[in-house]
């Protein structure tokens, strides 16, 4: 199954999405901000990133541009 990385600063949303995707057989990692996202990407192979647009430190659009 694909390994998903969920990036969101809302713990409730992360918890809900993590439970949903794990229930459907996916491997899930989480990150609360851009620094944690890039650290997770260095540690493991990620197949899909689900990225919140409205983060506190750096918005999701900016992080997406940095990923490219």
N, C-alpha and C positions, 0 to 999 in steps of 0.2 A: 504494500500500500504506500501511497505517497506520504512523504514527511512534510507536514505543514508548519509554518512559523506564523503565529498570530502576534501582531504588534498593536497593542492598545494600552492606554494608561488607565483604563477603567477596569478595576479588578473584577467587578461583577460580570462585565461583558466577557472578559478573558475566561472566567470560570464557566460561564454558560456555553461559549463557543468551544472551549476545550472539551467539556463533557459531551457535547453534541458530536463533534468530529471523532472523538475516541469511541463513542457508542457505535459509530458507523465504520470502525476499523482503521482509522487513520492514526498515524503517529503524530503527536502534536508537541511542539515546543512553543514557549511564550516569551515575549519581550515587552517591557514597559516603555521603552524609548529607543531612539536610534542607536545609542551606544550599545545597549543590550542586543539589539537586532544584529549589528555588525559583529559583535562577539559571538553570537550564536551561529552566524554564517561562517565564521572562521573555525568553529568546533565541529560542525557536521554538515552533511549535504542536505540541502533543503530543496524540495520540489516545487513548493508554492508558498508565497508570502501573502498573507491577508493583512493589509496595512491600513490602519485608521488614518483618516485625513487630518483630524483635529487632535493633535498631540500637544502637550504642554510646551516642551522645549523646542522641537523642530517639527514642522508640519509634515504630513505624509507625502505631499507632493515633492517637497524638498528632498526627503529621504529617497523617494523613488528616482529622482534625477541622479542622486549620488550612487544609487545601485547600478544605474545604466552605465 
